Amino acid sequence: MSKKHSPETGVSRLKVKRRVGLIALLFLITGSLTYSQPTNWVIDKANGVLGTEFGHINLPFVLGLDLQGGTHLEYEADLSMVPNTEQASALDGVRDVIERRVNAMGVSEPLVQTTRAGDNYRVSVELAGVRDINEAINMIGETPILEFKVINDDPPRQLTEEEIIELDQSENQANEKAQLFLADVVNNPDNFQDKVKEVSEDPDVKANGGDLGFIKDKSEYAKIYEVARDAEVGKVVSSVISTDNTEVVAKVEEKTESGKEVKARHLLIQWDGAMQAGASTTRSKEDALAYVQEIKNEVTPENFADKVKELSEEPGAEISGGDLGWFATGVMVESFEEAVFPQKVGTISEPVQSDFGYHLIYKEDERSIEDVRVSAIQFSKLTRDDIIPPAEPFKRTELTGKQLERAQLEFNPNSGAAEVGLQFNDEGADLFAEITKENIGKPVAIYLDGEPISVPTVNSEILGGRAVITGTFSVAEAKLLAQRLQAGALPVPIELIAQQSVGPSLGKTSVNASLIAGMWGFLLVALFMIIVYRVPGIIAVLSLSIYATLVFAVFKSIPVTLTLSGIAGLILSVGMAVDANVLIFERLKEELKLKKSYSVALEEAFRRAWPSIRDGNLTTLISCVVLYWFSSSIIKGFALTLGIGVVLSMFTAIVITRNLMHIVALPKFVNTAGWFFLKKSDPNKDASNDK
């Protein structure tokens, strides 16, 4: 009978089995991330059987410029007018501005880096997938623009007589088209969708026959819903529906019940401290309840509206009579809805408490809410906004980044909170004083490249050109804001000195060549390990396969932008992963020559090989850190993938290979096939130690 625990090694076979089970689970998880097609097939089958809606795993590799194709731009920044102590901050600010401009283009995973070559400062921009190099240059190549803006309270421009005529003509033309279409389909609703496809100029509408789906909760179709809810299913609405920007002909396809709404009035009595209670309200909460109980004894459905006008403390109740109209759930406060929806029609409730006071509620009516599925054709017409676009919320002032001398991170001397200090020149100080004087209690927006980066509120007039932006900033947030302000404030022009466009076909060729190189490298390494080390070599290859899934899963999850240099770093890390196994197996040979049992020799091999593995990989990691920290983008990709590969290679060699070697080290197998385990075993010795 074999033992579960070896006294020489302290290795529990049960523990090894558990570890191997965890390794298998890790392989399944990382394999699913690396190659998700089989897992997604299983998810689809599970969703079909269980009725669940689990989503697919979709983590694509992020390819760099040299693999995907795109644009590389190299800029030189002129920092001659910037003090030496502020040059680094200014350059970081320029980089931040370029990143935001690139993001505005919708480019995924842009790479913007700053470097220094002698006395020259450069900014390199890699835009993977961008083919229009001129668009990229135009978007990036401007000096940052910093503006200070105030609330735009200018009255909107009025339409001219010609513009009014143009609006009327557009509406008339759209209505004529709608009337002609209506006349064609009103008596023949079965052909509605076909007619829509014939007339519509919108490709999406042509494809679905004008189907808008259920429209009750779609605010853009509110006017269509108000008409369609009263129309008969299967019929075309008998009149053209006019919305703000279209003339609509609609057909009701389907109706379904989607809740209930009620029509009610209420009478409100408040107490001192209730929400929106007036200054004249002095009664206590208990007095308010007693008063509303007295009113309850006097009101009836017939006199309720009159009593509301006479007694209710809701603003405007003397005119509205407490009429709330029709409303569904989610409109009123919770306690009000909990009372009125179960209430019988035609009754008056007991006093209902809310944050606003005590309510008496008269429920006048209730009805079911129907959602409506509608097919429609919409004929567009001009609107006022098409002729006069809506005004911007903020308008420009004369204060810009030209008058801002400095923006820097500071700390409040009293609270220690992070804030941003601003210092204007003499001209800027006068402009800033005037702006703050005229906008006390109002926001002043700070725009960089047309986007607001801060909207502080003015507390008082600020003289002397010195201001502080406060808020709930973290140190990083305040530093970033100061950096952005500094980028717009300092004269840091950037000049394009080099450009390169990489086509997608070249990138595809590079990917294919890299894949072929990687496959050949893996196969040759695997063949070498199996020939030289037999069964341990097979285990090393299996461990290497798990290593590959780990690496790719990490690359996808971070994600790591893969470049040609990055792939080179990955392939090199494969060799280092094997190198650790070679050290272990060679040490294992030495231990077995000393006539030690396989289990003892294996533990000794790992223990004695570990210092060499650790030191060799640690020096490589130090090189990776140095390369990543001080080099350019091409070398950074190499350093990152190599560093990740080295860390994972140590894990697979010391954890995965070790446990897999133990799991196959069955005494009978080792004794009868010793050659496959690097030596001919001594059956008597192995039997005595490995039973």
N, C-alpha and C positions, 0 to 999 in steps of 0.2 A: 504493500500500500504506500503511495507517494505522500510526502509531507506537504502541507500547505505553506510551510514557512521554513526557509533555509537558515540554519543557525549561523552559517558563515557569512552570509551576505545581508541578512535582515530583509530579504525580498519576499514579500507575501505574494503568492501566485494569484490569490483572489484579488488583491489590490492591483496587480498588473492587469488582470482581466477587466477590472473596472476602468482603469486608465485607458486601455485599448478601446473600450466601449465609448469613452468620451472622445477619443481621437477619431473614431468612426463617425460620431455625431458631428464633430467639428468639420470633418471632411465633407459630410452631406450638406452642411450649412454653407460653407465656403464654396463648395462645388455648385450649389444652387445659385449663388450670387455670380459666380464666374461664368457658368453656362446655364442659363435659366430656362431654356426651351423645354427640357423634360419636366422640370418642376412646374412650369406653367401648364403643361399638359395634365399633370396630376391635379393641379388646382382647378382646372376646367372640369375634370371628371368629378371631383369632390363637390364643386358647386352644383353640378347637375344632379348628383345623388342626394345631397343634403339640403339643397335649396339655399345655400349660402351665397354670398357675393364677395368672396375673397378676391382681391386684386392681383394682377400679375406682378412678378418681379421684373423690374425694368431698370437696370443700372448699366447704361452704356459706358464704354471706355471714352475718356475725353482725349481727343487727339490734338496734338500741337500743330503749329504752323507747317512744319516740314512734312507732316504725315497727311494732314487734311487739306493743305493748300490754304492760301490766304495772302495777307499783306504784312510786310515788315517795314517799319518806318524808324529812322534814326534821327533824333533831333539834338541840336546843341543849344544849351541854355546860356544866355549872356547874363552873368552875375556880376559884371564889372561895377555896377552901381549899387550893389548890395553889400553892407558891412560883412566882414569875414565871419563874425559870430552868428550871423543870421542866414548865411548862404545855405547851410544844410536844411534849415527849416523852410526856406523859400523854395528849394528844389523839391522837397517833399510835398509842399503845397501845390506846385505845378503838376507833379505826378498825380496827386489826388484829383485835380481838375480834369486832367486828361482821362483818368479812369472813369469819372462821371460822364464825360462827353462820349467815351466809347460805350459805356453802358446804355446811354441814351440811343445809340445806334442799334441796340438789341443784339450786340455781339456776346456770345457765350464764352466764358473763360478767357477774357482778354489778359494779356501779360504786359504790364507796364513796369519798367524797372529803370532805376537811375544808377549811373556809374560815373566814375571820375577817372580821366586819363590825363595825368600831369596836372596842368592848370585848367583843363577843359572839363566841363560838366555836361553829361549827355543823358538823354531820356530815350530809351528804346521801347517801341510799341509793337507787339505782335498780335495781329487780329486774324485768328484762325477762321476760315470760311468766308472772309470778306474778299470779293473779287474786284469791286470797284475801287481802285486805289485813289482815284481823284476825289471820290466822296469822303474817303477816310482822311485824306490830307486837308480837305476843306473843313471837316468837322473838328479836327484836332488842332490845326495850325494857327489858331488865333490866341493872342495874349488874353489871359483871364479878365473878365469884365465884372467889377464889383460895383453895385448900385445900392443906394439907400432910398427906400420908397415909403410914401405915406398913403393913408387910406384915400381911395379915389371917390370923392364926393361930388365930382362934377356932374351936372345934369346931363342925361343922354341927349344926343343930337336928335332933332325932330326930322321926320321924313319930309322930303321935298314933294312937291305936287307930282312931279314925274314919277317918283318912286311909289307914291300912293297908287297912281294909275297902273304902274307895273304890277303891284301886288294884286290889284283888282283883276287885271287881265289874266294873271296866272291862276287865280282862284276860279275865274269863270271858265277858263280852258279845262282845268282839272274837273270841274263840276260837269261840264258838257260831256267829257269822256265818260265820267261815271254814270251819267244819266243814260247815255247810249248803251253802255254795258248792262245797266239795270234793265232797260227795256228788252234787251236780248235774252236775259236769263230769268226774269221774274216769273214767267209762266212756264219755264222749262228748267227747273232747278237741277235735274239729273245731269245736265251738261255743264254745270257750273265750273267744275275743275278743268274740263277740257277747254272751255272758253278762257279761263284764267291763263292757261298755258299759251294760248294763241296770242293774247293781248299783252301779257306782262313782258316788260323789258328786263326784269330782275331774274337772273339765272336760278337763284334759290327758290323763288316763287314758282318759276316754271317747273322745277323739279318736283315740288310737293303739291302743286295745284292750289297754292294759297293757304294751306292749312296752318293756322296760327296756334293750334292746340287749345287747351283750356285756358281761358284768359282772365278769370276773376282776379287772380293775384298778380297780374301783369299790369303795372301802372301805366305803361305806354298805350294799353288798349282800354283804358277806363271808359272812354266815351263810347267805344264800340260795345262794351259789356252792358252799359246802361240801356242801350237799345236792344241788343240781342237777347238779354235775359227775358224779355217779354214776348219774343217772337216764337213761332211754332217750329218744332224740330223738323228738319227736312225742307224748310221753306227759305226763300231768299227774303231778307228784310226789305219791306216795301218802299223804303226811301233811302236816298243817299245819306250816309253819316258823315258829317263834317267834323274833322279834328283840326288841331292847330296847324298841321303841315300836310294833311292829305284829305282827299275826298274818297270815301270808302263805300264799296258795295260788299255786303256780307251775307253769308248763308249760315244758318244754324245747323250744325251737323249732329250735335249730341248735347244732352243735359244730364247732370248728375247732382245729387244732393250733397252739399259740403258744409253743413252746419245750420245754425239758427241765428236770427237776429231779432231784436225787440225794439219797440217804439215806446218811449217813456218820458215822463216829466219828473222833476224832483224839486223839493223844497229844502233849503239848506239853512241850518242854524249853527252858528259858530261859537267858540269859546276863546278866551284869551290864550294865545299861543298856538291856535290852530293855523294850518298852512293858509296863507293869503288872508288871514284875518285882519280887518282894519284896525287902526289905532283906537277907534271909539269902542271896540269890543272889549268889555271888561268883565263879563260874567265868567264864572268858573265852569269847569266841565260838568259838574253835577247840576249847576243851575241851567246849563244849556240842555241837558237831558230832560230835566223837569219841564222846561219850557216847550220842548218839542213834543213831549207827551201831551201837554195841554192842547197844542195845535192839532195833534192826531185825533183828539176827541171831537174837533170841530170840522175837519175837512171831509169832503165827500168827492166822489168822482166828478160830480156836476160843478162844484165850486172850487176844485183844486187849482185850476189855472189862476183864478182871481185871488185865492189865498196866497199863492206863490208871489204874485205881483205886489201884494200888500205886505207880506211878512218875510219872504226869503231874503237872505243876506248874500246871495250870490250876485256878483257884479252883472248888471244888465238884466236881472230877473224881472224887473218891472216892465220890461219890453217883451222879453221872450216867453214869460210865463213858465220858465223852467223847462221849456221844450228841448229835449236832447235828440230828437229825430230818431232815425233808425241806426242801430249800431250792433256790431257782432262782438264776440269775445276778444279780449286783448286791447280794447279801446278805453274802457273805464278802469278805475282802481279795483283791486281784487275783491275787497269786501263789498263794494257796490255790485259787481257782477255776480258774486255768490248769492246775493239777495234777490236780484231782479230776474235772473234767468229761470230759477225754479218757481217764481211767483206766478200766480194765476192772473190771466188777462182781466182787466177791469177792477183790480183790487189795489188798495193802498197798503204799503208795507209798514211794519213796525219800524221804529227809529233804527237807522243803519249808521254805524260809526265808521268814519274814515279819517285820514289826516286833515281833511278840509273841515270837518265838523260832523253834525248829525243830519242825516238825510231822511226825508219821507219820500217814497218813490211810488208814483202812480203808473202802473204798467198799462198802457193803452192798447197794445197789439203785439203780436209776434208772428213770424213767418219763417219758412224754411229758406235757406240760401241755396241757390242753384248755381253751379259752375257750368259754363257753356263752352263747348268746343266749336270754333268758328273757322270757316274758310272765307277768305276775303281777298279782294284786289284793291290796292291802294294807289290812287293817282296823286302824285306829289304836286305840291304847289309851293311857291315862294312864301317865306315868312319874314317878319321884320328882322329877325336875327340873321337871315341870309344877306340882307342888305346892310344892316348896321349890326355887326357882331357885338355880343354882350361886352360891356366895359370890363377891363381888368380890375380886380379888387384893390390893387395898389397902383399909384402913379409915380412917375420918376420925380426926383428932385435934382438939384444941381450938385448934390453931394455924392461923390463917387470914390473909388479906390485911389484916385490920384491925390486926394487930400488926406488919406489915411497913412500916417507915418509908421505906425506899429500896432500889431495885435499880438498879445501874448497871454499864456496861461498864468493866472495869479490865484492866490488863496486869500479868502476873506480873513482879516486879522482877528475877528471876533469869533466866528463860527468854524473857521478852517475849511469852509466849503470852496470847491473849485469854481472859478469864474474866469471871464475873459476880459482883459483890460484893453481899451482902445485909446490911442493917442493921435489926434489930428494936428495938421499944420495950422498956421494962422488963418488961412482962408477957410479950411475945413472947420476950425473951431467956431468961426462966426456963423457958417451955414448950419452947423450942428446945433448951436444955441438957438437959432431961429426956428429950426425944425422942432426941437424939443419944447420950446415955448408954446408953439401953436398946436401941439399934439399931446398935451398932458392928459394922462389917463387913456391914451389911444396907442395902438401898436405902430411901431416903425419897422418895416420889413427890410431885411438885408438880403439882397439877391446876388448870387454868383452865377454867371453864365445863364441868366434868365430863370434860375430856380431859387426859391427862398431857402436859405440855410439857417436863418434865425429870425424870429418875429418877436422881439422884446417889447414890452409895454413901457411907455415913458412915465416915470413917477413924478418928475419935476423938471424944470428948466435946467440944462446943464451948460455951465460956462467954463471957459478955459480950455476946451478941446480935449478934456480927459473924461472918459466914460467907462463904465463897467457893465458887462452883461452878466446878470446873475440868473440862477435857475437851479433846478435839481440835476445839475451836471455831475457825471462821474469825471474823474481826472482825465480818462481817455476821451470822453466826449468834449470836454472843454478844450483839450489839446487839439483835437481834430477841428473844432470850430475856429480856434485861433489860427491854425494852419491854413484853413480855407480863406479866412479873411486876409491873412498875410500874402497868400498867393495872388489875390486880387488887388492888394494894395501896393505890392512892390513891382517896379518896372523890370519884369523878367521875360523879355521876348525869347521865343524859341525859333530856331531856324532849322529847316529840314536839310540834312546833309547827305542822307542816303535813303534809298527806297528799293524794295525788292518785292516782286510778286511771284508766289509759288503756285503753280497750277495744280488742280486736283489729280491730273493723271500722273504727275511726278510724285505726288504724295502717295497715291495708290501703289505705284511701283516701289516706293520706299517701304511701305507696309508689307508688301508681298516679299520683298527681299529680306526684310527683318524676320518675318515669320519662317521663311525657309532656313535662314541662318540659325534661328533659335531651335527649330526642329532637328536640324542636323547636329547641332551642338548637344542637344538633349540625348539623341539616339546614340551618338558616339560615346558620350560619358556613361550612359547606361550600359552599353556593350562592354566598355572597359571594366566597369565595376563588377559586372556579372562574370566575366572571364577571369578576372584576377581574384575576386573574393567569393565567388559561388553564392551560397545562400545568403550570407550577409550582404553581398552585392545586390541580390534581388530585393532584400529589405531596404537597402539604401535607395534603390530606384523607386520603390513604393513610397518611401519617406519623401523623396524628391518630388513625386507627383502631388503628395499632400502639400508640400512646400509651394508648388506652383499655384494650386488653388488658393492657398492662403495669401500669396503675394497679389494675385489678380483681384481677389476679393477686397483686399486693403486698397489697391489702386482705384477700384471702382467706388468704394465707400467714401474715401477722403474728399473729393476725388483727386488723383494725380494726373496732371496733363502729360500724356506720353509723347515724347519726341524721339528722334533717332538716337540722340545721345542718351536719353533715358532708357531706351531699349538696350543700348550697349551696356549701361550700368546693370540692368536686369540680368543680361546674359552672363556678365562677369560674376554677379552674385550667385548664379547657379554653380559656377566652378568653385566658389568658396564654400557653398553648401556641401558639395561633394568632398572638398578638402577636409572638412571636419570629420566626415565618415572615414576617410583614408587614415587620418591620424588615429582614430579609435580602433580600426581594424588591424592596423600594423601593431599597435600596442597590445591588442588581443592576441596576436600571434606570439609575441614575446612572453605573455603571461601563460599561454598554453604550453610553451616550451618548458616552462618550469614545473610541468606536471600538475598544474592546478585544475580543479574541476571547472567545467564550462561556466557555471553560474558565478563562481568566485572570480574566475579570469575575466568575465564580462564586466563585473562591477569594478574590478581593479583597472581594467582598460579605460573605462569611462572616467574613473577618478584621476588616473595619472595623465590622461590625454587632455583633461579639462583646462589646466593652466595654459597649455600651448594654444588650444582653441580660443580661450578667453583673450589672451594677449594679442594673438594675431588678428582677431576680429575687432578688438578694441582699438588697435592702431589704425585699422581701416576706417572705423567709425570716426575717429578723430580727424582723419583726412577728409572724410565726407562732410563733417561739420565745417571745417575750414573752407573747403571748396564751395559749399552752399552759401556760407556767410559772406565771402569776399569776392566771389566770381560773378560772371555775367550769366544770362539766362540759359545759354547752351550748356554750360558746365553745371549750373544749378540742377537741371533735369537729371544729368548723369549722377550727381552727388545724392540727390533725393532717392532715386530708385535703387542705387547701390546701397545706401544706408538702410532703407527698409528691408532690402533683400538680406543684408548681413544680419540684422536683428532676428529676422524670421528663420534664417538658416541655423543660427545657434539654437533656437527653440526646437526646430525639427530634428537636429542632430542629437541634442542632449535629452529631449523628452520623447519624441516620436520614435526615432531609431532605437533608442534604449529599450523602450517598452515592447516594441515589435520583436526585438531580438530575444527578450525574455519569454515572450508568448510562444515562440517557436522552439525554444530550448527544452523540448521534451526529452527526458533521459533516453528513451528507446531510440528516438530519431538521432540524437547526437552520437550515441554509442554505435549504432549500426551504419550510420552514414557520416562518420567523422570527417572524411575528406572534404565533404561539402561545408564543414564548419572549420575549415582552415587547418585541421590536423587529424591524425588518427587517434581517437580517444583511447584511454585506458579504461576498459569496461568496468573493472573492479573498482577503480577509484571513483569514476563517475556515478556508479550505482550506489556507492556508499554515501555520496554527498547529495545526490539529486533525487533520491527516492521520495 
